[in-house]
Amino acid sequence: MKKPLIMIFALVVLSISLGVSFAAEEGTKDEATAMVKKAVEFIKQEGNEKAFEEFSNPAGKFVDRDLYIAVYDITGKCLAHGANSKMIGRDLIDNKDVDGKEFVKERVELMKAQQSAWQDYKFRNPVSNQIEQKSMYLERTGDLIVGCGVYKK
């Protein structure tokens, strides 16, 4: 009788551990906000060139699970991107998500009007490789827009 109880206990512990592990695979809003604030400070301390290089490094300190930094100028040109280097240097102002939302245009307008904001749109999650609902925290520093988002399930 003891052996089945031990097995059940082990399965329960394993299930709980796996559940916590899976939850830890996705970044949180607090983590995204903290990463943007850290990125803004990094820009101020190290300058744009060094910062953009670090932000765009998939193995760098500004990429964590599904969290990464993206930087745009105030016209919608991508200057750094932690999940897709093909975006860097491109004018993305007319980009739309799968629902037709002009999310870069909206992002630029938000940052012209305020210093920080949250923005919702749909984007490819680099971990799941699926289009998912995303909320991005944005901060403006000078003429730069620095963002990090979380994917909502």
KEKE-3310 file (N, C-alpha, C; in steps of 0.2 Angstrom, whole numbers, plus 5000, padded with zeros to 4 digits):
npx = (5004:5010:5019:5011:5006:5017:5021:5010:5012:5025:5021:5012:5021:5030:5021:5017:5030:5033:5023:5026:5038:5034:5026:5036:5042:5037:5038:5034:5024:5029:5043:5045:5044:5054:5065:5065:5067:5080:5086:5085:5093:5105:5107:5110:5121:5131:5129:5121:5126:5133:5124:5113:5119:5120:5107:5102:5108:5105:5109:5112:5112:5100:5090:5078:5070:5055:5056:5062:5072:5066:5070:5065:5066:5059:5052:5048:5058:5067:5079:5086:5083:5079:5074:5073:5083:5082:5074:5080:5086:5076:5062:5048:5035:5023:5020:5008:4998:4991:4978:4977:4980:4990:5003:5016:5015:5005:5012:5022:5015:5009:5021:5025:5016:5016:5027:5028:5020:5008:5005:4994:4994:4996:5008:5023:5028:5044:5047:5037:5034:5022:5009:5003:4993:5000:5007:5015:5027:5032:5045:5050:5065:5073:5074:5071:5062:5059:5056:5048:5040:5026:5019:5002:4992)
npy = (4994:5006:5009:5013:5025:5032:5033:5041:5053:5057:5059:5070:5080:5081:5085:5098:5104:5104:5112:5125:5127:5128:5140:5149:5150:5161:5178:5192:5206:5215:5211:5214:5228:5232:5227:5237:5249:5246:5245:5258:5265:5258:5263:5277:5276:5269:5273:5274:5265:5254:5250:5246:5236:5227:5225:5218:5206:5190:5181:5189:5200:5206:5198:5187:5172:5174:5188:5203:5217:5230:5243:5259:5273:5289:5290:5278:5269:5254:5251:5242:5225:5212:5199:5198:5200:5204:5215:5226:5242:5245:5254:5253:5259:5257:5244:5231:5222:5205:5208:5219:5231:5245:5245:5250:5263:5267:5265:5275:5287:5286:5288:5300:5308:5305:5299:5286:5270:5257:5245:5236:5223:5211:5198:5188:5176:5173:5161:5152:5152:5156:5167:5178:5187:5202:5213:5227:5236:5253:5265:5282:5289:5303:5304:5291:5276:5264:5247:5233:5217:5207:5191:5186:5173)
npz = (5000:5003:4992:4981:4986:4988:4974:4969:4977:4972:4958:4960:4965:4955:4944:4950:4950:4936:4932:4937:4931:4917:4918:4921:4909:4902:4901:4912:4915:4924:4923:4910:4910:4919:4911:4901:4907:4912:4900:4894:4904:4900:4887:4890:4898:4890:4876:4860:4849:4855:4864:4855:4848:4859:4863:4851:4851:4851:4861:4871:4886:4886:4882:4886:4888:4882:4882:4875:4869:4859:4848:4841:4830:4831:4819:4816:4811:4813:4825:4833:4838:4847:4844:4830:4818:4805:4805:4808:4804:4795:4789:4797:4799:4792:4795:4799:4810:4811:4811:4804:4811:4812:4820:4823:4818:4827:4839:4838:4838:4851:4858:4855:4861:4875:4888:4892:4890:4888:4875:4864:4853:4839:4837:4832:4843:4848:4855:4854:4841:4836:4831:4842:4855:4861:4873:4874:4883:4883:4882:4880:4876:4873:4856:4854:4855:4866:4869:4877:4877:4882:4880:4879:4885)
capx = (5000:5014:5022:5006:5005:5024:5021:5006:5015:5030:5018:5010:5027:5032:5016:5018:5036:5032:5018:5030:5043:5031:5024:5042:5044:5035:5040:5029:5023:5034:5049:5046:5045:5061:5070:5065:5071:5087:5089:5086:5099:5111:5108:5112:5128:5135:5128:5117:5129:5135:5117:5109:5122:5119:5100:5101:5112:5100:5112:5114:5109:5093:5085:5076:5064:5051:5057:5068:5071:5066:5071:5063:5067:5052:5049:5046:5063:5069:5086:5088:5078:5082:5071:5073:5088:5080:5070:5085:5087:5070:5057:5042:5030:5017:5018:5002:4998:4987:4971:4977:4982:4996:5005:5021:5012:5002:5018:5026:5010:5009:5027:5025:5011:5018:5034:5028:5013:5007:5002:4992:4994:4998:5015:5025:5031:5050:5048:5032:5034:5015:5006:5000:4992:5006:5007:5022:5029:5036:5047:5053:5071:5075:5070:5071:5057:5062:5050:5048:5033:5024:5014:4996:4989)
capy = (5000:5012:5010:5017:5032:5036:5035:5046:5059:5059:5062:5076:5084:5082:5090:5105:5107:5106:5118:5131:5127:5131:5147:5153:5151:5167:5184:5195:5213:5218:5210:5218:5235:5232:5227:5243:5253:5244:5246:5265:5266:5256:5268:5283:5274:5266:5276:5270:5260:5249:5247:5243:5230:5222:5223:5214:5200:5185:5178:5195:5201:5210:5193:5182:5169:5178:5195:5205:5224:5233:5251:5262:5280:5292:5290:5271:5265:5249:5252:5236:5220:5206:5193:5197:5205:5207:5221:5232:5247:5245:5258:5249:5263:5255:5237:5230:5215:5200:5211:5225:5236:5248:5245:5254:5270:5269:5266:5282:5292:5286:5290:5308:5311:5303:5297:5279:5268:5250:5245:5229:5221:5204:5198:5182:5174:5169:5155:5147:5154:5157:5174:5179:5193:5204:5219:5230:5242:5257:5272:5287:5293:5307:5302:5284:5272:5257:5243:5225:5215:5200:5188:5184:5167)
capz = (5000:5003:4986:4977:4989:4986:4967:4968:4979:4967:4952:4962:4966:4948:4941:4952:4947:4929:4931:4939:4926:4912:4920:4921:4902:4899:4904:4915:4914:4928:4920:4903:4912:4922:4906:4897:4912:4912:4893:4894:4907:4897:4882:4893:4900:4885:4870:4856:4845:4860:4867:4850:4847:4864:4862:4845:4852:4854:4867:4876:4893:4885:4879:4892:4886:4876:4882:4872:4868:4852:4848:4835:4831:4831:4813:4815:4809:4819:4826:4837:4839:4850:4841:4823:4816:4799:4805:4810:4799:4791:4791:4799:4801:4789:4797:4802:4813:4807:4811:4801:4815:4811:4827:4823:4818:4834:4844:4837:4840:4858:4861:4853:4866:4882:4890:4893:4888:4886:4868:4863:4846:4838:4835:4832:4849:4846:4858:4852:4834:4834:4831:4849:4858:4864:4876:4875:4887:4879:4885:4875:4878:4867:4850:4854:4858:4869:4871:4878:4877:4885:4876:4883:4883)
cpx = (5004:5017:5017:5006:5012:5024:5016:5009:5021:5027:5015:5015:5029:5028:5017:5024:5036:5028:5022:5035:5040:5029:5031:5045:5042:5036:5034:5029:5029:5041:5051:5047:5052:5066:5070:5069:5078:5090:5090:5092:5106:5113:5112:5120:5133:5135:5124:5120:5130:5128:5113:5112:5120:5111:5098:5104:5107:5103:5114:5110:5102:5088:5084:5070:5061:5051:5063:5067:5071:5066:5069:5065:5060:5049:5047:5052:5066:5077:5090:5082:5081:5079:5072:5077:5087:5076:5074:5087:5081:5065:5050:5036:5023:5016:5012:5002:4993:4980:4971:4979:4989:5000:5011:5019:5009:5007:5021:5021:5009:5015:5028:5021:5013:5025:5034:5021:5014:5003:5000:4992:4995:5004:5018:5030:5038:5051:5043:5031:5027:5014:5002:4998:4998:5004:5014:5022:5034:5038:5051:5059:5074:5071:5070:5065:5059:5056:5052:5041:5032:5018:5008:4993:4982)
cpy = (5006:5014:5014:5024:5036:5038:5041:5053:5061:5062:5069:5082:5086:5086:5097:5108:5109:5112:5125:5132:5130:5138:5151:5154:5158:5173:5188:5203:5217:5217:5214:5226:5236:5232:5233:5248:5252:5246:5254:5267:5264:5260:5274:5282:5273:5269:5271:5264:5254:5246:5244:5236:5224:5220:5218:5208:5195:5181:5183:5195:5205:5205:5188:5179:5172:5185:5197:5213:5225:5240:5253:5269:5283:5293:5282:5266:5260:5250:5246:5232:5214:5199:5192:5202:5208:5213:5227:5236:5248:5250:5254:5253:5261:5247:5237:5223:5211:5203:5217:5232:5239:5250:5249:5261:5272:5270:5273:5287:5292:5289:5298:5311:5310:5300:5289:5277:5260:5250:5237:5228:5213:5203:5190:5181:5171:5162:5150:5147:5154:5165:5174:5186:5196:5211:5221:5236:5246:5263:5276:5289:5297:5306:5295:5281:5265:5253:5236:5223:5208:5198:5185:5178:5167)
cpz = (5000:4997:4981:4979:4987:4979:4966:4971:4974:4961:4954:4962:4959:4944:4943:4950:4940:4928:4932:4933:4919:4912:4919:4914:4899:4904:4907:4913:4918:4926:4914:4905:4915:4916:4902:4901:4912:4905:4892:4898:4904:4891:4885:4895:4894:4878:4865:4852:4850:4862:4861:4848:4852:4864:4857:4846:4855:4860:4872:4882:4892:4882:4884:4890:4881:4877:4879:4871:4861:4853:4841:4836:4830:4825:4811:4812:4815:4819:4830:4838:4841:4848:4834:4820:4809:4799:4806:4804:4794:4793:4791:4800:4798:4791:4800:4805:4809:4806:4807:4805:4814:4818:4828:4823:4825:4839:4844:4839:4848:4861:4860:4859:4873:4882:4890:4892:4887:4879:4867:4855:4845:4835:4836:4839:4847:4850:4855:4844:4831:4835:4838:4850:4862:4867:4877:4879:4884:4883:4880:4879:4872:4861:4849:4857:4860:4871:4872:4880:4880:4881:4881:4880:4884)
residu = (MET:LYS:LYS:PRO:LEU:ILE:MET:ILE:PHE:ALA:LEU:VAL:VAL:LEU:SER:ILE:SER:LEU:GLY:VAL:SER:PHE:ALA:ALA:GLU:GLU:GLY:THR:LYS:ASP:GLU:ALA:THR:ALA:MET:VAL:LYS:LYS:ALA:VAL:GLU:PHE:ILE:LYS:GLN:GLU:GLY:ASN:GLU:LYS:ALA:PHE:GLU:GLU:PHE:SER:ASN:PRO:ALA:GLY:LYS:PHE:VAL:ASP:ARG:ASP:LEU:TYR:ILE:ALA:VAL:TYR:ASP:ILE:THR:GLY:LYS:CYS:LEU:ALA:HIS:GLY:ALA:ASN:SER:LYS:MET:ILE:GLY:ARG:ASP:LEU:ILE:ASP:ASN:LYS:ASP:VAL:ASP:GLY:LYS:GLU:PHE:VAL:LYS:GLU:ARG:VAL:GLU:LEU:MET:LYS:ALA:GLN:GLN:SER:ALA:TRP:GLN:ASP:TYR:LYS:PHE:ARG:ASN:PRO:VAL:SER:ASN:GLN:ILE:GLU:GLN:LYS:SER:MET:TYR:LEU:GLU:ARG:THR:GLY:ASP:LEU:ILE:VAL:GLY:CYS:GLY:VAL:TYR:LYS:LYS)
# end
